[in-house]
Amino acid sequence: MTTPRTTYSIGQVAEQLNIPRSTLRYYDSLHFLPHLQKSANGVRQFTQEDIDTIRVIECLKKAGLSIKEIQKFTELIAQGDASLAQRQQMFYEIRQNFAETLRQMQQTMAVLDFKCRYYDQALADGTEKYAQQAMPISSILKD
């Protein structure tokens, strides 16, 4: 005898993940959830596996992947174990690209932090004159 799997409604999943229901319907329409089951009435029945897939999809979106790239990933999921090596390769590539994006973002943050300190100093001095001399932007930006 098998234990029935716990399922969740679209509203429960939307609330749990803080994602609009319309986004979940959109993911379903794009076949992003290859294992999503529906009741006889057509009501979506999300499992924990579906919720975990949605979390990964949201991560991929934040990493900058396009809809087409995410579709490729979900197609690979549907292939099961036969696509493990492809999915592994995909994630290593995504990680490498994201690491470069993160490096660029950190550099941008360094400039923003610098300019905050610069203007703090300029306001404390009542002029930019001293800050310009003491705090050139070139001191933090290395080509």
C-alpha positions, 0 to 999 in steps of 0.5 A: 500500500502506497502513502498518498503524496501531499499535494498543494493548491496553486494558492498555497504554492503562490503564498508559500513562494510569494509568487503570483498565481498567474506566474505559476499558471504561466510556468505550467503553460510553458511546461516548466513543471513536467511532473505537475498533475491535474485533477479530473477537473483540471485543478493543478495539484502541486507536489513538493517536487513541483515546488522545488522545481519552481524554486530552481526556476526562480533561481535561474531567472535571477541568474539571468537565464531566458525563458528559452534557456529555462525551457531547455532545463525543464525539458532535460528534467523531463528526460530523467536520469538520461540528462543528468550530465547535461544538467550538471554541465548547464549548472556549471556554465550558469554558475561561471557566468553568474560568478562574473556577473557577481564580480561586476556587481561587487565592483559596482558596489565598491564604486557606490560605497566610495561615492557615498564616502566621498560625498560624506567627506565633501559635505563634512568639509563644506566643499568637494575641493578636498575630497577631489584631491584626497579621494580620486576614483582611480584609487578604487578602480583598477583597470 
